[in-house]
Structure formats: C-alpha cells, structure tokens
Amino acid sequence: MGITSAIVLYAVTWFMTFLVILPIRVQTQGDRGDIVPGTHAGAPEQHHLKKKALWTTIVAALLWGVFVAIILSGIISVDDLENWVGRGVPSSRTGTGG
C-alpha cells in the first residue's frame, strides 16, 4: 500500500465514520420546544460538531489501523473479495481453473 492509498483510505474511513456519528445526540428545535419561525422542527438546535469531529478522528484512526493491518498482512486479498461477490475467475491454485 502506497502513501497515497493510505491517505485516501483514511479520508474515506473518516467521512463514512462521520456520517454514522453525525446523527448521534442531535437535539432538534422540536425536541427543545423552541422552533424558530420559518424553520423546520427537525432543524438541529445543538449538534456538537467539534466533539463529533474529534470522536470521528479517533474512531476512524482505529478503524483505519485495522484496515491497513488486514491489507498489509494479506489476510484478505483482492482475489478473495472478487470471489466473494462472484466476479472472480477461478484461480489455478484451487484446482478449478484451466
């Protein structure tokens, strides 16, 4: 894995983690009973973005470390992924290829 691949993998992991963490503990205007005229009741009142960005960074770093370890160790290869989704060509090492 090259440095560019590692950075891209971290960026994708960070944004996917952020999208999962983003709706956690959101307090809407409707929840608080203080709806600003002209806005939707589901608009966030308290979103805690700084805390969520920090937690996202920590969780994404841990997940990224696991992903990098799996990729570099070769536990799961690209051939394995292709075979799991049914797109892989049978390899000669399994005895089914020709």
BAKOLLO-309396 format. One line per 10 residues: number of its first residue (from 1); their letters; for each residue y, z, x of C-alpha. Coordinates in pm, whole numbers, plus 32768, in hexadecimal, padded with zeros to 4 digits. Example, Ala and Ser with C-alpha at 12.3 -4.5 7.8 and 13.67 -1.06 7.14 Angstrom:
BEGIN
1	as	7E3E:830C:84CE; 7F96:82CA:8557
END
This chain:
BEGIN
1	mgitsaivly	8000:8000:8000; 8150:7F9B:808C; 8291:8060:8077; 831E:7F78:7F6D; 81E5:7F9E:7E98; 81FA:8118:7EB9; 8368:811B:7E4D; 8324:8039:7D24; 81FA:810F:7CBF; 82D4:8247:7CCE
11	avtwfmtflv	83E9:81A2:7C03; 82F5:8134:7AF4; 8252:828C:7AF2; 83A6:8338:7ADE; 8422:8268:79B9; 82DB:8284:78F8; 82DE:83FD:792D; 844B:840F:78C4; 8401:8356:7781; 82ED:8451:7736
21	ilpirvqtqg	83C2:8582:778B; 8502:8506:76E2; 84AF:856B:7579; 8437:86C8:75DA; 851D:87E3:755F; 8625:86FA:74CD; 8702:87B0:73D5; 8792:86C1:72D7; 88CE:86E9:720D; 87F6:870E:70D8
31	drgdivpgth	8730:8828:717B; 886C:88E5:71CC; 8910:889F:707C; 8A4C:8814:711C; 8A51:86A0:70C9; 8B82:85E7:7149; 8C04:84F9:703D; 8BA0:8392:7086; 8A6F:83ED:7157; 8900:8401:7100
41	agapeqhhlk	8863:8556:70C6; 8760:8500:71D0; 8867:84D2:72E0; 882E:85C4:73FF; 8908:86F7:7414; 8867:878F:754A; 8799:86A7:7624; 877F:8766:7771; 8782:8627:7844; 87B6:86D5:7994
51	kkalwttiva	8689:87B8:7960; 85B9:8696:78E0; 8618:85BC:7A0A; 85B6:86D5:7AF8; 846A:8712:7A49; 842C:859B:7A3D; 8461:8584:7BB5; 836E:86A1:7BF8; 825F:8625:7B0A; 8288:84BA:7B79
61	allwgvfvai	8268:851E:7CE7; 8121:85D3:7C9C; 8097:84B0:7BD1; 810B:83B9:7CDC; 8055:8482:7DE5; 7F14:8471:7D1A; 7F3D:82FB:7CE3; 7F80:82B9:7E54; 7E53:838C:7EB9; 7D73:82C9:7DCC
71	ilsgiisvdd	7DF8:817A:7E44; 7DE5:81CB:7FB8; 7C8E:826D:7FA5; 7BFA:8142:7EF0; 7B5A:8217:7DE0; 7BCF:8114:7CE4; 7C03:7FB0:7D5D; 7C9F:7E7F:7CBB; 7B3F:7DF4:7C85; 7AE5:7F30:7BC3
81	lenwvgrgvp	7C16:7F07:7AE4; 7BC6:7D9A:7AA3; 7A5E:7DED:7A4C; 7ACB:7F04:795D; 7BA3:7E14:7893; 7A9C:7D03:789B; 7B5E:7C08:796A; 7AA9:7C35:7AB0; 79BC:7B3A:7B46; 786D:7BDC:7B91
91	ssrtgtgg	7866:7C2D:7D02; 774C:7BCE:7DEB; 7711:7D39:7E50; 768F:7D91:7CF3; 758A:7C81:7CFE; 7613:7BD1:7BC8; 76F9:7ADE:7C79; 769E:798C:7CFE
END
